Amino acid sequence: MTNLLYYDSAYLTEWQTVIHTVLEKEDGIYLTLEETAFYPHGGGQPCDEGTIGGIPVLDVSKEDEIIWHKVESLPEETSVVCRLNWDRRFDHMQQHSGQHLLSATCLVTLGAQTLSFHLGVDYATIDVELPELSSERLALLEREVNRHIYLNHEITSYFVTDEVAARLPLVKQPKVTGGIRIVEMKDVEYNACGGTHVSSTGEIGMIKLLKAERQKGNTRIYFLCGYRALQEFNESQRILSALTQKFNTGKDGILDRLDKWEQEHKQLQWELNAQREKNDEFVLKELLSQSKGGLIAQVFEDRSLKDLQNLATRLAAESKVPVLFAAGGDNKVLMAYGGDEGFSCGAFFKEHLSGYNGKGGGSDKLAQAGFGSWDEALAFYEFAKTGWSV
């Protein structure tokens, strides 16, 4: 049985031990050690990383009470020095202890029990028994949980018997029996937990609640602790500084500048749409006058597909003949038809697209397709000009 050093101290980062078992599987090499401080996946907490005899540890898992270390290759010696990735370990300690404190504060402040915990790469979440959580109550929760950080409650862990555990005011009774590990946050909570934790709430640093959203009848709270919260603040500050420079104003004036910019953008968009309508009227009349052979066809280099769809639909409705457009910027071809002679744009595209490496389709009245290159799009366009028939 491997001696689990992370139960003795979560702050141990280097130790010497002996490789006990080597197991080669299809997906890699797995080792067991006589002693390990590598924490495996479990309880919502990801595993540790580091090296064994200088070889990178890729994964740590627990199966039938055995801790398996997946390594990049087999160490040369059986007696090895193990080193833990401390930054990753301490990050997990901050997030996990922060989750305990946040969950305890949710229970006292909001009367909400925590249902689950997830520690991700970018943020952590808890799901709590609340149908919704307003921004005001979220702010209240954030202030209260950080107050407990500043009180610097001591955090200890120890093993107790089933009988002792039954007498403790645990948040949730454990499913395991015999040798139950308790994580005690003094004056806050007792929790049965096997994870790694900081030694006091002050080491959590701070807890920033990002948002709350509904999740299957409950509420999911997104949060960051410690260095993650500091990194988020620094990134937000960088963006804020860039905005103040761009708009040449202090941070208090950014929202006003954005409102003004939005109104100006709406005005310019209105003027652009009005000008586009005038231009479309000119193009429509020009194409109607140039239509030959019962088909209107045109290649456009600088018009968006949406603009061409609107123009093609109007032309087809007015001319009652098929309208064929090619969009050079997008390598796309579209066809519209407003007549009643039984011709189907979608069926025509479906029948012939594969021969030109095109993908798309549509209805009887409107179809479009994209191509891997402009040459393929143009080839299909030229074919369609003569290959269509009502």
Secondary structure, DSSP 8 states (H G I E B T S, - for coil): --EEHHHH-TT--EEEEEEEEEEEETTEEEEEESEE----SBTTB----EEETTEEEEEEEEETTEEEEEESS--S-SEEEEEE-HHHHHHHHHHHHHHHHHHHHHHHHH---EEEEEE-SS-EEEEES-S---HHHHHHHHHHHHHHHHTT-BEEEEEE-HHHHHHS-BSS--S--SSEEEEEETTTEEEE--S---SBGGGG--EEEEEEEEETTEEEEEEEEHHHHHHHHHHHHHHHHHHHHHTTS-GGGHHHHHHHHHHHHHHHHHHHHHHHHHHHHHHHHHHHHH-BTTBEEEEESS--HHHHHHHHHHHHHHH-S-EEEEETTTTEEEEE----SS--HHHHHHHHGGGGTEEEEE-SSEEEEEESSHHHHHHHHHHHHHH---
